[in-house]
Amino acid sequence: MVEENDDKNVLNDLLVGTGGAVDPHTLDKLITKVDELKESGKSFDDRSVDKKAYGLDIGTSRIVSMKRGEDPASVDSADQLNAFIAVSETKFLKDMLVKNHMAYTKIRDEIAVLGYDAQQFANTFNSEIRRPMKKGLITPDELYAIPVMKEIINLVLPKPEEVAQPLCFSIPAPEAGFEADLVFHEGILKKYLVGLGYKAKSITEGMAVVLSELADDNFTGIGISMGAGMCNVCFSFLSVPVIVFSISRGGDDIDIAVARMMHETVNRVGVIKEESLDFIRTPKSNLENALIIYYEDLIMTLLNTLTGILSRSEKLPRLNQAIPIVLAGGTCLPNGFKVRFEQLLKEVKMPIAISSVRLARDPLKTTAMGALISASV
């Protein structure tokens, strides 16, 4: 198997330009890695696959954990909203939370209600939830961000069954000018997970999409995770991430922009987007029309950025055939999204041939599945 720290050397050997030849030894190593990743994704009963491994998607909107189930062909998952609401501690409040089995933790002199329970609490008392992450990273503007995130992770991730139990967690791709923030974000999460007893490593969201969805394409293609805080992209060749980047725009930006223009609350815009937005039919209201306008702007920003980065790249692997694009993340969920993405793709001059655009099998769990596959080998 190609070890994780060998990928850079393999990639250096591989990236000889679109017209160059690939060293047979290098290619053999990559093919071996591809085969092992395929086994991890397809046959959880295989002896070479670690059956106690965990995949953990730590997103701006949700945190999702995944582990193989008792049935070798199944997986078990758990998820929580990556959000909280803080209120002053009172005996009445604590009794109410306990009675209703709501998740909470005490921070200083306040009670932080966590995850989906925070959303329910906020709706009941007409309050706004707070998020420990923004634009894919721990936000420095939120005082409770780190302790709250640790508690929400505890809600979906049990204590390890053994020392150094394998775990892979997602991180965003680096964004120009914010590399230091990513170093801090990854470091905090890894230190906490290792402290729990896991042997933790990270994977970018785009690469996790590739591992989850592109096994039949030998992990060659473009994986895109369109989440609440940002869009993450990975162009992979034989499971090696050749180009990885992100743009700091996502579903939250759409909600905020539409709410501002339509004089609506962000929560109401989000509900309409999730429950009724349809790219195939004619918009029923100005609000739906605004949602489509901002969605299209996000897609075009993403495609223009991808086209520009690929066009400027001096070293790309030689591709003998067109490659697929696979889409994942909550922002991809509205009906007809893939169709509109395909239509807008035709408006840009992509420097490489695209064979198809696919929607991930389970867009909300794709990143966790890719992380699980990576942790399992």
C-alpha positions as a printed NumPy array, in Angstrom:
array([[  0.   ,   0.   ,   0.   ],
       [  1.12 ,   3.587,  -0.645],
       [  1.446,   5.233,   2.745],
       [ -0.104,   8.661,   3.309],
       [  3.245,  10.454,   3.475],
       [  4.33 ,   8.822,   0.208],
       [  1.592,  10.55 ,  -1.757],
       [  3.663,  13.678,  -2.258],
       [  6.571,  11.704,  -3.739],
       [  4.21 ,   9.707,  -5.941],
       [  2.562,  12.908,  -7.087],
       [  5.913,  14.505,  -7.932],
       [  6.758,  11.509, -10.098],
       [  3.332,  11.525, -11.653],
       [  2.921,  15.176, -12.605],
       [  5.15 ,  15.219, -15.66 ],
       [  2.765,  17.204, -17.815],
       [ -0.093,  16.249, -20.057],
       [  2.222,  14.861, -22.713],
       [  4.711,  13.012, -20.544],
       [  4.987,   9.343, -19.656],
       [  4.25 ,   7.876, -16.248],
       [  6.92 ,   5.767, -14.571],
       [  5.605,   2.146, -14.476],
       [  6.752,   1.737, -10.854],
       [  4.863,   4.855,  -9.84 ],
       [  1.78 ,   3.662, -11.676],
       [  1.981,   0.24 ,  -9.995],
       [  2.029,   1.863,  -6.565],
       [ -1.004,   3.965,  -7.409],
       [ -2.927,   0.985,  -8.785],
       [ -2.197,  -0.912,  -5.556],
       [ -3.54 ,   1.985,  -3.524],
       [ -6.646,   2.237,  -5.709],
       [ -7.355,  -1.49 ,  -5.285],
       [ -7.092,  -1.271,  -1.493],
       [ -9.377,   1.747,  -1.337],
       [-11.916,  -0.08 ,  -3.479],
       [-11.844,  -3.028,  -1.076],
       [-12.365,  -0.677,   1.848],
       [-15.405,   0.871,   0.238],
       [-17.017,  -2.279,  -1.154],
       [-16.248,  -5.105,   1.262],
       [-16.328,  -4.108,   4.906],
       [-16.014,  -7.806,   5.766],
       [-12.545,  -8.047,   4.205],
       [ -9.8  ,  -8.931,   6.705],
       [ -7.58 ,  -6.091,   5.501],
       [-10.255,  -3.544,   6.402],
       [-10.282,  -2.165,   9.946],
       [-13.799,  -2.844,  11.203],
       [-13.56 ,  -0.443,  14.145],
       [-12.633,   2.609,  12.083],
       [-14.704,   5.807,  12.169],
       [-15.339,   8.516,   9.605],
       [-16.225,  11.948,  10.953],
       [-17.558,  14.813,   8.853],
       [-17.126,  18.086,  10.734],
       [-19.098,  20.607,   8.72 ],
       [-20.274,  24.145,   9.294],
       [-23.9  ,  22.998,   9.483],
       [-23.727,  19.378,  10.705],
       [-21.371,  16.862,  12.275],
       [-21.782,  13.292,  11.038],
       [-20.062,  10.121,  12.27 ],
       [-19.998,   6.808,  10.429],
       [-18.898,   3.291,  11.332],
       [-19.464,  -0.094,   9.703],
       [-22.471,  -1.939,  11.077],
       [-22.975,  -5.474,  12.34 ],
       [-23.953,  -6.48 ,   8.815],
       [-20.7  ,  -6.262,   6.772],
       [-22.518,  -4.509,   3.932],
       [-24.048,  -1.797,   6.146],
       [-22.895,   1.284,   7.995],
       [-24.175,   3.   ,  11.125],
       [-24.246,   6.776,  11.266],
       [-25.165,   9.525,  13.687],
       [-25.5  ,  13.259,  13.093],
       [-26.074,  16.481,  14.967],
       [-26.634,  20.079,  14.014],
       [-23.387,  21.976,  14.589],
       [-25.117,  24.701,  16.557],
       [-26.104,  25.774,  20.052],
       [-27.998,  28.367,  22.023],
       [-26.706,  29.766,  25.321],
       [-29.075,  30.86 ,  28.105],
       [-28.656,  31.803,  31.742],
       [-28.655,  28.84 ,  34.087],
       [-31.706,  28.358,  36.291],
       [-33.099,  25.356,  38.124],
       [-36.292,  25.551,  36.064],
       [-34.28 ,  25.46 ,  32.81 ],
       [-32.177,  22.482,  33.882],
       [-35.244,  20.571,  35.025],
       [-36.947,  21.265,  31.701],
       [-33.923,  20.121,  29.683],
       [-33.568,  16.938,  31.72 ],
       [-37.293,  16.18 ,  31.53 ],
       [-37.268,  16.559,  27.746],
       [-33.978,  14.653,  27.317],
       [-32.326,  17.608,  25.573],
       [-28.564,  17.746,  25.055],
       [-26.787,  20.529,  26.921],
       [-23.573,  21.456,  28.699],
       [-22.622,  24.098,  31.246],
       [-20.143,  26.776,  30.196],
       [-19.248,  29.374,  32.811],
       [-22.565,  30.592,  34.235],
       [-24.649,  29.639,  31.211],
       [-26.286,  26.537,  29.806],
       [-25.541,  25.731,  26.165],
       [-28.296,  23.682,  24.522],
       [-26.708,  21.625,  21.752],
       [-27.395,  20.352,  18.244],
       [-30.922,  19.701,  17.001],
       [-32.223,  20.406,  20.491],
       [-30.815,  23.93 ,  20.193],
       [-32.847,  24.455,  17.023],
       [-35.998,  23.178,  18.735],
       [-35.311,  25.375,  21.757],
       [-34.723,  28.428,  19.559],
       [-37.941,  27.874,  17.608],
       [-39.938,  27.473,  20.818],
       [-38.612,  30.676,  22.374],
       [-38.206,  32.666,  19.119],
       [-34.435,  32.886,  19.504],
       [-31.489,  32.53 ,  17.115],
       [-29.066,  29.617,  17.212],
       [-25.322,  30.217,  17.224],
       [-22.703,  28.275,  15.315],
       [-19.187,  27.333,  16.467],
       [-17.982,  27.249,  12.845],
       [-18.102,  29.749,  10.005],
       [-16.841,  29.286,   6.444],
       [-15.744,  25.743,   7.252],
       [-13.52 ,  26.697,  10.201],
       [-13.805,  27.259,  13.942],
       [-14.868,  30.876,  14.24 ],
       [-12.712,  33.145,  16.45 ],
       [-15.743,  35.394,  16.933],
       [-17.573,  32.772,  19.023],
       [-16.288,  32.532,  22.602],
       [-17.91 ,  29.13 ,  23.183],
       [-16.922,  27.629,  19.814],
       [-14.313,  25.104,  20.934],
       [-15.994,  23.714,  24.083],
       [-19.342,  23.49 ,  22.275],
       [-17.86 ,  21.639,  19.291],
       [-16.207,  19.124,  21.578],
       [-19.554,  18.412,  23.238],
       [-21.381,  18.057,  19.918],
       [-18.705,  15.653,  18.68 ],
       [-19.287,  13.623,  21.866],
       [-22.967,  13.316,  20.917],
       [-22.174,  11.472,  17.663],
       [-18.857,   9.803,  18.497],
       [-18.551,   7.264,  21.338],
       [-15.393,   6.706,  23.318],
       [-12.993,   4.385,  21.462],
       [-13.184,   0.673,  22.178],
       [ -9.396,   0.36 ,  22.123],
       [ -6.303,   2.552,  22.163],
       [ -5.422,   4.18 ,  18.822],
       [ -8.696,   3.206,  17.16 ],
       [ -8.553,   4.551,  13.561],
       [-10.515,   7.697,  12.755],
       [-10.453,  10.09 ,   9.828],
       [-12.074,  13.52 ,  10.087],
       [-12.871,  16.06 ,   7.4  ],
       [-11.304,  19.477,   7.   ],
       [-11.872,  22.13 ,   4.354],
       [ -9.347,  22.701,   1.596],
       [ -6.989,  25.62 ,   2.222],
       [ -8.215,  29.003,   1.052],
       [ -5.661,  31.603,  -0.032],
       [ -4.923,  33.971,   2.855],
       [ -6.497,  31.758,   5.538],
       [ -3.963,  28.93 ,   5.741],
       [ -3.101,  29.762,   9.363],
       [ -6.77 ,  29.485,  10.375],
       [ -6.906,  26.002,   8.824],
       [ -3.765,  24.946,  10.711],
       [ -5.415,  25.996,  13.992],
       [ -8.755,  24.367,  13.099],
       [ -7.177,  21.043,  12.151],
       [ -4.802,  21.109,  15.114],
       [ -7.553,  21.702,  17.685],
       [ -9.709,  18.893,  16.312],
       [ -6.88 ,  16.389,  15.969],
       [ -5.592,  17.086,  19.469],
       [ -9.059,  16.544,  20.931],
       [ -9.725,  13.327,  18.997],
       [ -6.293,  11.924,  19.869],
       [ -6.966,  12.85 ,  23.489],
       [-10.133,  10.746,  23.371],
       [ -7.987,   7.768,  22.375],
       [ -8.369,   7.729,  18.599],
       [ -5.582,   7.546,  16.032],
       [ -6.838,  10.527,  14.078],
       [ -5.939,  11.794,  10.629],
       [ -7.613,  14.345,   8.38 ],
       [ -8.947,  14.364,   4.827],
       [-10.181,  17.284,   2.75 ],
       [-13.901,  17.256,   1.988],
       [-13.43 ,  17.12 ,  -1.775],
       [-11.131,  14.098,  -1.522],
       [-13.633,  12.384,   0.776],
       [-16.274,  12.827,  -1.928],
       [-13.918,  11.192,  -4.44 ],
       [-13.296,   8.176,  -2.185],
       [-17.005,   7.745,  -1.477],
       [-18.339,   8.084,  -5.016],
       [-15.664,   7.416,  -7.649],
       [-14.441,   3.872,  -6.952],
       [-15.785,   2.652, -10.307],
       [-13.745,   5.4  , -11.986],
       [-10.523,   4.373, -10.187],
       [-10.919,   7.465,  -8.   ],
       [-10.236,   9.718, -10.984],
       [-12.479,  12.747, -11.314],
       [-13.601,  15.913,  -9.576],
       [-15.292,  15.718,  -6.183],
       [-17.196,  18.791,  -5.016],
       [-18.67 ,  19.233,  -1.542],
       [-21.121,  22.14 ,  -1.46 ],
       [-21.872,  22.815,   2.179],
       [-23.31 ,  25.572,   4.291],
       [-20.092,  27.501,   4.811],
       [-18.059,  26.876,   1.666],
       [-17.523,  24.737,  -1.425],
       [-14.611,  22.276,  -1.426],
       [-13.138,  20.846,  -4.632],
       [-10.677,  18.032,  -5.352],
       [ -9.389,  16.922,  -8.751],
       [ -8.098,  13.4  ,  -8.121],
       [ -6.091,  11.09 , -10.388],
       [ -5.935,   7.439,  -9.294],
       [ -6.735,   8.502,  -5.705],
       [ -3.991,  11.153,  -5.637],
       [ -5.355,  14.675,  -4.973],
       [ -3.783,  16.696,  -7.793],
       [ -5.623,  19.982,  -7.223],
       [ -7.46 ,  20.859,  -3.995],
       [ -9.088,  24.21 ,  -3.243],
       [-12.129,  25.861,  -1.718],
       [-14.23 ,  28.976,  -2.121],
       [-15.609,  30.615,   0.994],
       [-19.21 ,  30.684,  -0.168],
       [-21.976,  28.178,   0.428],
       [-25.593,  27.657,   1.348],
       [-25.46 ,  30.101,   4.266],
       [-24.453,  32.928,   1.929],
       [-27.473,  32.199,  -0.273],
       [-29.827,  32.282,   2.727],
       [-28.365,  35.522,   4.095],
       [-28.421,  37.309,   0.734],
       [-32.002,  36.284,  -0.04 ],
       [-33.181,  37.211,   3.459],
       [-31.643,  40.663,   3.084],
       [-33.174,  41.318,  -0.347],
       [-36.608,  39.894,   0.536],
       [-36.769,  41.393,   4.056],
       [-37.246,  37.928,   5.507],
       [-35.618,  36.017,   8.336],
       [-32.727,  33.701,   7.471],
       [-34.558,  30.809,   9.153],
       [-37.638,  31.194,   6.926],
       [-35.512,  31.411,   3.79 ],
       [-33.724,  28.239,   4.831],
       [-37.016,  26.394,   5.362],
       [-38.334,  27.405,   1.921],
       [-35.039,  26.423,   0.292],
       [-35.065,  22.998,   1.91 ],
       [-38.759,  22.214,   1.5  ],
       [-39.943,  23.695,  -1.792],
       [-37.137,  25.027,  -4.016],
       [-37.24 ,  23.362,  -7.443],
       [-34.948,  24.324, -10.329],
       [-37.108,  22.564, -12.904],
       [-40.4  ,  24.419, -12.43 ],
       [-41.083,  28.146, -12.697],
       [-40.518,  29.993,  -9.379],
       [-43.745,  30.526,  -7.436],
       [-42.629,  33.704,  -5.637],
       [-40.053,  36.473,  -5.636],
       [-38.317,  34.685,  -2.799],
       [-37.917,  31.482,  -4.812],
       [-36.736,  33.543,  -7.775],
       [-34.121,  35.203,  -5.561],
       [-32.975,  31.799,  -4.303],
       [-32.404,  30.604,  -7.865],
       [-30.536,  33.791,  -8.798],
       [-28.113,  33.444,  -5.879],
       [-27.768,  29.691,  -6.435],
       [-26.776,  30.294, -10.05 ],
       [-24.277,  32.938,  -8.973],
       [-22.699,  30.476,  -6.527],
       [-22.462,  27.741,  -9.182],
       [-20.901,  30.104, -11.736],
       [-18.387,  31.39 ,  -9.182],
       [-17.417,  27.808,  -8.42 ],
       [-17.142,  26.785, -12.095],
       [-15.18 ,  29.895, -13.096],
       [-12.756,  29.346, -10.213],
       [-12.314,  25.677, -11.139],
       [-11.788,  26.52 , -14.811],
       [ -9.233,  29.191, -13.967],
       [ -7.234,  26.979, -11.598],
       [ -7.134,  24.068, -14.054],
       [ -6.168,  26.384, -16.924],
       [ -3.291,  27.92 , -14.956],
       [ -1.938,  24.595, -13.727],
       [  1.398,  23.783, -15.383],
       [  1.352,  20.108, -14.477],
       [ -1.658,  17.88 , -14.949],
       [ -1.693,  14.102, -15.314],
       [ -2.239,  12.737, -18.785],
       [ -5.932,  11.887, -19.176],
       [ -6.918,   9.394, -21.858],
       [-10.631,   9.948, -21.389],
       [-13.176,  12.375, -19.987],
       [-13.674,  12.422, -16.213],
       [-16.812,  12.792, -14.055],
       [-17.827,  15.491, -11.62 ],
       [-19.665,  14.321,  -8.509],
       [-21.636,  16.726,  -6.297],
       [-22.301,  16.324,  -2.574],
       [-23.327,  18.421,   0.413],
       [-26.579,  19.935,   1.629],
       [-26.516,  22.791,  -0.873],
       [-27.033,  20.229,  -3.675],
       [-30.331,  18.909,  -2.283],
       [-33.004,  21.043,  -4.057],
       [-34.799,  19.237,  -6.861],
       [-33.249,  19.867, -10.269],
       [-29.957,  21.185,  -8.881],
       [-27.864,  18.751, -10.929],
       [-29.707,  19.678, -14.121],
       [-29.034,  23.381, -13.579],
       [-25.385,  22.666, -12.733],
       [-25.018,  20.773, -16.028],
       [-26.582,  23.65 , -17.95 ],
       [-24.229,  26.208, -16.406],
       [-21.23 ,  23.909, -16.94 ],
       [-21.799,  24.266, -20.697],
       [-21.258,  28.02 , -20.378],
       [-17.63 ,  27.71 , -19.233],
       [-14.617,  26.5  , -21.221],
       [-13.345,  23.671, -19.037],
       [ -9.751,  22.763, -20.038],
       [-10.408,  19.054, -19.47 ],
       [-13.217,  16.895, -20.841],
       [-16.091,  16.12 , -18.453],
       [-17.922,  12.835, -19.008],
       [-20.863,  13.397, -16.672],
       [-22.193,  15.253, -13.65 ],
       [-23.488,  13.036, -10.849],
       [-25.248,  13.628,  -7.579],
       [-23.802,  11.642,  -4.678],
       [-25.859,   8.704,  -3.43 ],
       [-26.444,  10.375,  -0.057],
       [-25.226,  13.998,  -0.284],
       [-25.446,  14.649,   3.461],
       [-23.363,  11.583,   4.394],
       [-20.9  ,  11.446,   1.488],
       [-18.024,  13.161,   3.294],
       [-18.386,  10.905,   6.344],
       [-18.37 ,   7.832,   4.104],
       [-15.203,   8.987,   2.322],
       [-13.552,   9.625,   5.67 ],
       [-14.564,   6.132,   6.832],
       [-13.033,   4.532,   3.724],
       [ -9.8  ,   6.455,   4.323],
       [ -9.731,   5.42 ,   8.008],
       [-10.395,   1.769,   7.159],
       [ -7.245,   1.026,   5.155]])
